[in-house]
Amino acid sequence: MSASTPTLAAARNLEHWNSAAQQYAKAGDLFAPEARLLTLYAADLKRWSMLDLGIGAGRTTRHFAPAAGSYLGIDYAPAMVEQARQNCPAFADRIQTADARCLDMIPSGSMDFVLFSFNGLDCIEPSDREQVLREVRRVLRPGGIFSFSAHNLYSVPFRGSWPMPPLNVGKPLESVYRLAKRTKRNLRIRNLVKNRNTDAILRRGWAFFPDGGESYTVPLMYVAPGFQKEQLEACGLRLFSMQDGDCREILGTHPPSTDSWLYYLAERV
């Protein structure tokens, strides 16, 4: 699909993200798994070419652009791009408006590291998700790394389930906050999915619905880890690490994590 022919959902999302640029300008910190990437690949990043997809108002640019050998940050919302340039003036010339579904301006095999943070991949319709992954694979060199996060299908409170975060006895106040936040989220999402065919969704491995975040305006994709692994492999990307929000390695663990979103690391094969 051409970036010049957005679907209805993509057009609605674009309108929303343009209007939310000022709100996202305040976001500056990395999530723990993202910060871990800076430590894990600190020496490599100095010589790597990095592509940062869905940068929003420049939250990840602030941290990764200074660390990378070369850096290109893109977002498909012009208002977000303008805000990112204002927030990161030293890297303004390395920030562009572009659509992750069509990265024609980037030569094949020219990137060492691609990041798609904050579940940005989930804002793209299911029919276009593989197209983005194939574009990521194309621009990566062989062995290049792709890092992204995605909403976890097993965190959705379908009929008969009520997923909750694990308790951390060493941090009781944080645990109470997480439980309260997840309970509120579960109540909101349960109402949205109560009439859906749970068995069919779980067999398929994904769901696409506005989950209440962003004022119910943006439909988001929730994926099962097994589905995501197979989709990556079909696009020429090998999954080698999957972590929860506390940086615990969970690839291949059972039962599956019920964290709201998970962090994936894959390499081009």
C-alpha positions as CSV (number, residue, x, y, z in Angstrom):
1,M,0.0,0.0,0.0
2,S,1.2,3.5,-0.8
3,A,1.7,6.0,2.0
4,S,-0.4,8.4,-0.2
5,T,-3.5,6.2,0.1
6,P,-4.4,6.0,3.8
7,T,-7.3,3.9,5.0
8,L,-10.2,5.3,6.9
9,A,-8.7,4.2,10.3
10,A,-5.3,5.6,9.3
11,A,-6.8,9.0,8.3
12,R,-8.7,9.1,11.7
13,N,-5.5,8.2,13.6
14,L,-3.6,10.9,11.7
15,E,-6.2,13.5,12.6
16,H,-6.0,12.5,16.3
17,W,-2.2,12.4,16.5
18,N,-1.9,15.9,14.9
19,S,-4.3,17.2,17.5
20,A,-2.4,15.5,20.4
21,A,1.1,16.9,19.5
22,Q,1.1,19.5,22.4
23,Q,0.0,16.9,24.9
24,Y,2.8,14.5,23.9
25,A,5.4,17.3,24.0
26,K,5.5,16.8,27.8
27,A,6.6,13.2,27.5
28,G,10.4,12.8,28.0
29,D,11.3,9.7,29.9
30,L,12.1,6.3,28.5
31,F,10.3,3.1,29.7
32,A,12.6,0.7,31.5
33,P,13.1,-1.7,28.6
34,E,13.9,1.2,26.3
35,A,16.4,2.6,28.7
36,R,17.9,-0.9,28.9
37,L,18.5,-0.8,25.1
38,L,20.7,2.2,25.5
39,T,22.8,0.3,28.0
40,L,22.8,-3.0,26.1
41,Y,23.8,-1.5,22.8
42,A,25.7,1.6,24.0
43,A,29.0,0.7,22.3
44,D,27.3,-0.5,19.1
45,L,25.0,2.6,18.8
46,K,28.0,4.8,18.4
47,R,28.7,3.3,15.0
48,W,25.2,2.2,14.1
49,S,22.8,3.9,11.7
50,M,19.4,4.1,13.5
51,L,15.9,4.6,12.2
52,D,13.4,5.7,14.9
53,L,9.8,5.1,13.8
54,G,6.8,6.9,15.3
55,I,8.8,9.3,17.3
56,G,5.8,11.5,18.2
57,A,7.0,14.7,19.9
58,G,10.6,13.4,20.1
59,R,10.5,11.4,23.4
60,T,12.9,8.8,22.1
61,T,14.9,11.2,19.9
62,R,16.1,13.0,23.0
63,H,17.8,9.9,24.2
64,F,18.8,7.9,21.1
65,A,19.8,10.6,18.6
66,P,22.8,11.7,20.7
67,A,23.9,8.1,21.2
68,A,23.7,6.9,17.6
69,G,26.3,7.1,14.9
70,S,23.7,8.4,12.5
71,Y,20.0,9.0,13.3
72,L,16.7,9.4,11.3
73,G,13.5,9.9,13.2
74,I,10.1,9.8,11.4
75,D,6.5,10.2,12.2
76,Y,3.5,10.4,9.9
77,A,1.8,13.2,11.8
78,P,3.2,16.6,10.6
79,A,2.2,18.3,13.9
80,M,4.2,15.7,15.8
81,V,7.2,16.1,13.6
82,E,7.1,19.9,14.1
83,Q,6.9,19.4,17.8
84,A,9.8,16.9,17.8
85,R,11.9,19.4,15.9
86,Q,11.1,22.1,18.5
87,N,11.9,19.7,21.4
88,C,15.1,18.4,19.8
89,P,16.6,21.4,17.8
90,A,20.0,19.8,17.6
91,F,18.6,17.0,15.5
92,A,15.8,18.9,13.7
93,D,17.4,18.1,10.3
94,R,17.2,14.4,11.1
95,I,13.5,14.4,11.7
96,Q,11.1,13.9,8.8
97,T,7.4,13.3,8.1
98,A,7.0,9.8,6.6
99,D,4.8,6.7,6.8
100,A,6.2,3.5,8.2
101,R,4.3,1.5,5.5
102,C,6.4,3.1,2.8
103,L,10.1,3.9,3.5
104,D,11.1,4.4,-0.1
105,M,13.5,7.3,0.8
106,I,15.7,4.8,2.8
107,P,18.0,2.5,0.9
108,S,17.7,-1.2,1.4
109,G,20.1,-2.6,4.0
110,S,21.2,0.8,5.2
111,M,20.1,0.6,8.8
112,D,21.7,-1.2,11.7
113,F,18.9,-0.6,14.3
114,V,15.2,0.2,13.9
115,L,13.0,1.2,16.9
116,F,9.2,1.5,16.9
117,S,8.4,2.5,20.4
118,F,5.3,3.1,22.6
119,N,3.2,0.5,20.7
120,G,3.2,2.7,17.6
121,L,3.0,-0.4,15.4
122,D,-0.4,-1.2,17.0
123,C,-1.9,2.0,15.6
124,I,-1.6,0.6,12.1
125,E,-4.4,-1.5,10.8
126,P,-4.0,-5.3,10.8
127,S,-4.0,-5.4,7.0
128,D,-0.9,-3.1,6.9
129,R,1.1,-4.5,9.9
130,E,3.0,-7.0,7.7
131,Q,3.8,-4.2,5.2
132,V,5.5,-2.2,8.0
133,L,7.4,-5.3,9.1
134,R,8.6,-6.0,5.5
135,E,9.7,-2.4,5.1
136,V,11.6,-2.7,8.4
137,R,13.3,-5.9,7.2
138,R,14.1,-4.3,3.8
139,V,15.9,-1.2,5.3
140,L,17.8,-3.3,7.9
141,R,21.2,-4.8,7.1
142,P,21.5,-8.6,7.5
143,G,21.7,-9.2,11.3
144,G,20.3,-5.7,12.0
145,I,18.1,-5.3,15.1
146,F,14.5,-4.3,15.3
147,S,13.0,-3.3,18.7
148,F,9.3,-2.6,19.3
149,S,6.6,-2.9,21.8
150,A,3.0,-4.1,21.3
151,H,-0.2,-4.5,23.3
152,N,-0.6,-7.9,24.7
153,L,-3.7,-9.9,23.8
154,Y,-3.5,-11.9,27.0
155,S,-3.9,-8.7,29.0
156,V,-7.5,-8.2,27.7
157,P,-10.2,-9.2,30.2
158,F,-12.2,-11.5,27.9
159,R,-15.0,-13.5,29.3
160,G,-13.8,-15.7,32.2
161,S,-10.5,-13.8,32.7
162,W,-9.3,-10.9,34.8
163,P,-5.6,-10.5,34.2
164,M,-3.7,-8.6,36.9
165,P,-0.1,-7.5,37.3
166,P,2.2,-9.5,39.6
167,L,2.6,-8.3,43.1
168,N,6.0,-6.9,44.1
169,V,6.3,-7.4,47.9
170,G,9.4,-5.1,47.9
171,K,7.4,-2.3,46.5
172,P,3.9,-2.4,48.2
173,L,2.8,1.1,47.2
174,E,3.8,0.6,43.6
175,S,2.0,-2.8,43.6
176,V,-1.2,-1.2,44.9
177,Y,-1.0,1.5,42.3
178,R,-0.6,-1.0,39.5
179,L,-3.5,-3.1,40.8
180,A,-5.8,-0.1,40.9
181,K,-4.7,1.1,37.5
182,R,-5.2,-2.4,35.9
183,T,-8.6,-2.8,37.6
184,K,-9.8,0.5,36.1
185,R,-8.4,-0.5,32.7
186,N,-10.0,-4.0,32.9
187,L,-13.4,-2.5,33.7
188,R,-13.2,-0.2,30.7
189,I,-12.0,-2.8,28.2
190,R,-14.3,-5.6,29.5
191,N,-17.3,-3.4,28.4
192,L,-15.8,-3.1,24.9
193,V,-15.1,-6.8,24.3
194,K,-18.0,-8.4,26.2
195,N,-19.9,-9.2,23.0
196,R,-17.0,-10.4,21.0
197,N,-16.3,-14.1,20.2
198,T,-13.4,-14.7,22.6
199,D,-12.5,-18.2,21.3
200,A,-12.3,-16.9,17.7
201,I,-10.1,-14.0,18.7
202,L,-7.7,-16.1,20.8
203,R,-7.4,-18.7,17.9
204,R,-6.7,-15.8,15.5
205,G,-4.1,-14.3,17.8
206,W,-5.1,-10.6,17.6
207,A,-7.9,-8.0,18.2
208,F,-8.3,-4.5,16.9
209,F,-10.4,-2.0,18.8
210,P,-10.4,1.4,20.5
211,D,-9.4,0.4,24.1
212,G,-10.3,3.7,25.8
213,G,-6.9,5.2,25.6
214,E,-6.7,8.4,23.6
215,S,-10.4,9.0,24.4
216,Y,-11.6,6.0,22.4
217,T,-10.6,7.7,19.2
218,V,-7.7,5.4,18.1
219,P,-8.3,1.7,17.4
220,L,-5.3,-0.4,18.6
221,M,-4.1,-3.9,17.8
222,Y,-3.6,-6.4,20.6
223,V,-1.5,-9.4,19.7
224,A,-0.6,-12.7,21.2
225,P,3.1,-13.3,21.5
226,G,2.9,-16.5,19.5
227,F,1.1,-14.7,16.7
228,Q,3.7,-11.9,16.7
229,K,6.6,-14.4,16.6
230,E,5.0,-16.1,13.5
231,Q,4.3,-12.8,11.8
232,L,7.9,-11.6,12.3
233,E,9.3,-14.9,10.9
234,A,7.0,-14.6,7.9
235,C,8.5,-11.2,7.2
236,G,12.2,-12.4,7.5
237,L,12.7,-11.3,11.1
238,R,13.8,-13.7,13.9
239,L,12.5,-13.0,17.4
240,F,15.3,-13.5,20.0
241,S,14.0,-11.6,23.1
242,M,10.7,-10.7,24.6
243,Q,10.4,-8.8,27.9
244,D,7.7,-7.4,30.1
245,G,7.7,-3.9,31.5
246,D,10.1,-4.8,34.3
247,C,12.7,-6.1,31.8
248,R,12.1,-9.7,32.7
249,E,12.9,-12.1,29.8
250,I,9.6,-14.0,29.0
251,L,10.3,-15.5,25.6
252,G,8.9,-19.0,25.7
253,T,7.6,-18.8,29.3
254,H,4.3,-20.4,30.4
255,P,1.8,-19.3,31.3
256,P,2.1,-16.2,29.0
257,S,2.6,-12.8,30.6
258,T,-0.5,-10.6,31.2
259,D,1.4,-7.3,31.2
260,S,-0.5,-4.6,29.2
261,W,2.3,-4.5,26.6
262,L,5.4,-6.4,25.8
263,Y,8.8,-5.5,24.3
264,Y,10.2,-7.5,21.4
265,L,13.7,-7.7,19.9
266,A,14.2,-9.3,16.5
267,E,17.0,-9.5,13.9
268,R,16.9,-9.5,10.2
269,V,17.7,-13.0,8.7
